Amino acid sequence: MKFNADINVMPLKALLDPQGKAVTASMHNIGYKTVENVRIGKHITLQIEADTKEAAEAKVEEACKTILSNQVMEFYEYTVTEI
């Protein structure tokens, strides 16, 4: 069976996000004064072949831990759906 995985990787809330700070400042400069706390992350989609949804989720979890995120600085969340 094939599955789609939608993965979001974001900086940990306790850490400074320089990209987010830069975007917040730029938005203020062009008139969006009410925008605050911009955080910049990654959105990753992939298709995966697995026998069950649980097996697909286990593969996605492993990929997130080993290559798609830096667990010292980022957290991740994902959804897996059958296609």
Buried (B, 14 or more C-beta within 10 A) or exposed (E): EEBBBBBBBBBBEEEEBEEBBEBBEEBEEEEEEEEEEBBEBEEBEBEBEBEEEEBBBEBBBEBBEEEBBEEEEBBBEBEBEEE
